[in-house]
Amino acid sequence: MTENGAEVRVKHLNSIRLFRQFGQDTLSEMAKAAILRRVPKNKVLTHLGDIPRYIYYIIRGKVRLSVPLSDGREFIFSDLGPGDTFDLTRLFIARHSNMNAASVVDSDLLQIEAAFMASVFDKHPDLALKVIPYLCQATHDAQERVIHSASNALSIRLASTVLRLTETPHSTATVNGAMRIHISQTDLAAMIPASRAKVNRCLREWERRDLTQYDRGSLTILNRTALESVALGYSRLIVQ
């Protein structure tokens, strides 16, 4: 990472919608404490059970939040990319992490000590009020995702997950007008969670119906409207 001056750190902080509300003076103060960090692929930043010391902003690369399941599989809660932040709950409470956070590829991160952010809130308590709605929305989204995964058939969960992935620009591309997502069937299965065999069976059925096409790690959405109907439970295709 060649850029490491305070101005660069301010620029990265200013690109975060949450921190942009803090004002330039506070951002400059935060920039002095922020560290630009390059992490290699498969580097664990936070282990399940740790009390995280830092909050992170992803400049480049991908970080995976996941939880090991009792049967040995991994539940992928989310894949985060450029522009995403994580471990923000450390801004208010010191609690053990309920998931692992690890780099999927070589990544560049902006790292800030949670203790430093606590001192910022001590000096500027009004800023905490700007953070709370952001965290409440994130909590609400997480709860909805868990409830949806627990209560719906595999095809509905898979369709919802695929559509959610289209909202993350770092994972998608547009080819001939169609949205393409770069992801393995193993990772898709871990996001639901389900067995890879069941995900493969569902994808083959979708391909037969011209909803999607899967080829060599890329899932192309051919009929988004029909896929949205599956996600809403309107399709007759129900894979358990």
ZAMARGU-4260 file (C-alpha; in steps of 0.2 Angstrom, whole numbers, plus 5000, padded with zeros to 4 digits):
<rodrens>
0) 5000/5000/5000 | 5009/5015/4994 | 4998/5029/5001 | 4999/5031/5020 | 4998/5049/5024
5) 4985/5057/5035 | 4976/5065/5020 | 4974/5048/5013 | 4967/5041/5029 | 4955/5056/5030
10) 4949/5052/5012 | 4945/5034/5017 | 4936/5039/5033 | 4926/5052/5023 | 4920/5039/5011
15) 4911/5029/5025 | 4894/5036/5026 | 4893/5033/5045 | 4909/5043/5048 | 4905/5056/5036
20) 4893/5063/5048 | 4906/5067/5061 | 4913/5082/5052 | 4931/5086/5046 | 4939/5090/5062
25) 4934/5074/5070 | 4939/5064/5055 | 4956/5072/5055 | 4957/5067/5074 | 4952/5049/5069
30) 4964/5049/5054 | 4979/5051/5066 | 4974/5035/5076 | 4969/5025/5060 | 4981/5012/5053
35) 4982/5007/5035 | 4985/4988/5035 | 4988/4975/5022 | 4983/4958/5027 | 4986/4942/5017
40) 4973/4929/5011 | 4966/4918/5025 | 4972/4930/5039 | 4960/4929/5054 | 4956/4946/5060
45) 4944/4941/5074 | 4941/4924/5081 | 4925/4917/5088 | 4925/4922/5106 | 4938/4936/5105
50) 4934/4953/5112 | 4938/4963/5096 | 4950/4978/5099 | 4948/4986/5083 | 4935/4992/5070
55) 4939/4990/5052 | 4935/4998/5035 | 4939/4988/5019 | 4948/4998/5006 | 4952/4983/4995
60) 4949/4964/4995 | 4936/4954/5004 | 4933/4949/5022 | 4921/4934/5027 | 4911/4933/5043
65) 4907/4915/5047 | 4902/4904/5061 | 4907/4885/5063 | 4892/4873/5064 | 4891/4858/5076
70) 4892/4846/5061 | 4909/4853/5055 | 4902/4864/5041 | 4904/4883/5041 | 4889/4896/5040
75) 4895/4911/5030 | 4885/4925/5038 | 4892/4938/5025 | 4906/4942/5013 | 4911/4960/5015
80) 4920/4970/5002 | 4927/4988/4998 | 4917/5001/5007 | 4911/4989/5021 | 4914/4991/5039
85) 4914/4978/5053 | 4915/4976/5072 | 4906/4992/5074 | 4897/4985/5090 | 4914/4987/5099
90) 4910/5006/5098 | 4898/5004/5113 | 4901/4987/5121 | 4915/4975/5125 | 4908/4958/5121
95) 4915/4942/5114 | 4913/4940/5095 | 4900/4928/5090 | 4909/4924/5073 | 4925/4923/5064
100) 4932/4937/5053 | 4945/4932/5040 | 4952/4939/5024 | 4946/4929/5008 | 4960/4937/4997
105) 4974/4949/5000 | 4966/4964/5007 | 4969/4982/5012 | 4960/4988/5028 | 4959/5004/5038
110) 4960/4999/5057 | 4955/5010/5072 | 4956/5005/5090 | 4939/5004/5098 | 4946/5012/5114
115) 4951/5027/5104 | 4934/5029/5097 | 4927/5028/5115 | 4938/5043/5119 | 4931/5052/5104
120) 4913/5049/5110 | 4918/5055/5127 | 4923/5071/5120 | 4909/5072/5107 | 4894/5063/5115
125) 4882/5069/5101 | 4891/5058/5089 | 4885/5043/5097 | 4867/5048/5092 | 4873/5047/5074
130) 4879/5029/5076 | 4865/5021/5085 | 4852/5022/5070 | 4866/5014/5059 | 4868/4999/5071
135) 4850/4997/5074 | 4847/4995/5056 | 4861/4983/5054 | 4854/4973/5069 | 4837/4973/5061
140) 4844/4966/5044 | 4854/4952/5053 | 4838/4947/5062 | 4828/4946/5047 | 4841/4936/5038
145) 4842/4923/5052 | 4823/4922/5053 | 4821/4920/5034 | 4835/4906/5034 | 4826/4897/5048
150) 4809/4897/5042 | 4809/4895/5023 | 4812/4881/5010 | 4829/4880/5002 | 4824/4887/4986
155) 4817/4902/4994 | 4832/4905/5005 | 4844/4902/4990 | 4835/4914/4979 | 4835/4927/4993
160) 4853/4925/4996 | 4857/4927/4977 | 4847/4943/4976 | 4856/4950/4991 | 4873/4946/4983
165) 4868/4957/4968 | 4867/4972/4980 | 4886/4970/4983 | 4895/4978/4968 | 4912/4970/4973
170) 4905/4952/4970 | 4895/4956/4954 | 4898/4960/4936 | 4886/4964/4921 | 4889/4953/4905
175) 4878/4956/4890 | 4865/4965/4901 | 4864/4950/4913 | 4870/4951/4931 | 4884/4939/4935
180) 4889/4934/4953 | 4906/4926/4956 | 4904/4913/4969 | 4906/4894/4972 | 4892/4882/4975
185) 4901/4877/4991 | 4900/4895/4997 | 4882/4897/4992 | 4878/4881/5002 | 4887/4889/5017
190) 4877/4905/5016 | 4860/4896/5017 | 4866/4884/5026 | 4862/4868/5016 | 4872/4854/5008
195) 4881/4858/4992 | 4871/4843/4983 | 4855/4852/4987 | 4861/4869/4981 | 4867/4860/4965
200) 4850/4852/4962 | 4841/4868/4965 | 4853/4877/4953 | 4850/4864/4939 | 4832/4866/4941
205) 4833/4885/4939 | 4844/4882/4924 | 4831/4871/4916 | 4818/4884/4919 | 4830/4898/4912
210) 4831/4908/4928 | 4849/4906/4931 | 4865/4898/4923 | 4880/4892/4933 | 4896/4889/4925
215) 4914/4888/4932 | 4911/4898/4948 | 4899/4911/4940 | 4881/4912/4942 | 4872/4922/4929
220) 4854/4928/4932 | 4844/4926/4917 | 4827/4931/4923 | 4827/4942/4939 | 4808/4944/4940
225) 4806/4925/4941 | 4820/4923/4954 | 4811/4937/4964 | 4795/4927/4963 | 4805/4912/4970
230) 4812/4922/4984 | 4794/4928/4989 | 4788/4910/4989 | 4777/4911/4974 | 4786/4898/4964
235) 4780/4880/4963 | 4798/4874/4965 | 4801/4870/4983 | 4817/4861/4987 | 4818/4855/5005
</rodrens>
